Amino acid sequence: MRAQTSPDRDASRVAQVLPGEERVGAQGPVHPEHLLNAAATLTGTCLAAVSVLCLEQALRNRSLFGDNVLAVAALGFLVTVGMAYLALRRRSRRLHRLAEGVFALSSCVLALALLALVFETLLV
């Protein structure tokens, strides 16, 4: 039979923080792995789309605005990858939140690039 421990004793063990770690607050622990994986995948996807659009521009002798916007989105996702990696290494909640903000901004830029490509394709 297991010995029961008091809630106060369990809480004191949870409250202990190792050197270099942050306390886990009401918002939960820091897990930027999902951000790292998604940003890395979207970086590669944006760069592949930019290269395909550059080939199309060379073949059809026309310039598109969307490939430049996609390149900016890829740069934002690349910055997010670096920030998420640092947030993992340092266990920094602040850096994780900042990486999430850059990821959200890059996602909006990606959406604008896709809209620009759709309108350029339909109008030209």
CORMO-V457202 format. One record per backbone hydrogen bond with DSSP energy under -0.5 kcal/mol. NH is the residue of the N-H (numbers start at 1). CO is the residue of the C=O. If there is no record, write none. Layout:
BEGIN
NH|CO + NH|CO
END
This chain:
BEGIN
10|6 + 11|7 + 12|8 + 13|9 + 14|10 + 15|11 + 16|12 + 16|13 + 21|18 + 25|23 + 25|28 + 28|25 + 31|29 + 34|31 + 36|32 + 37|33 + 38|34 + 39|35 + 40|36 + 41|37 + 42|38 + 43|39 + 44|40 + 45|41 + 46|42 + 47|43 + 48|44 + 49|45 + 50|46 + 51|47 + 52|48 + 53|49 + 54|50 + 55|51 + 56|52 + 57|53 + 58|54 + 59|55 + 60|56 + 61|57 + 62|57 + 68|65 + 69|65 + 70|66 + 71|67 + 72|68 + 73|69 + 74|70 + 75|71 + 76|72 + 77|73 + 78|74 + 79|75 + 80|76 + 81|77 + 82|78 + 83|79 + 84|80 + 85|81 + 86|82 + 87|83 + 88|84 + 89|85 + 90|86 + 91|87 + 92|87 + 93|91 + 96|92 + 97|93 + 98|94 + 99|95 + 100|96 + 101|97 + 102|98 + 103|99 + 104|100 + 105|101 + 106|102 + 107|103 + 108|104 + 109|105 + 110|106 + 111|107 + 112|108 + 113|109 + 114|110 + 115|111 + 116|112 + 117|113 + 118|114 + 119|115 + 120|116 + 121|117 + 122|118 + 123|119 + 124|120
END
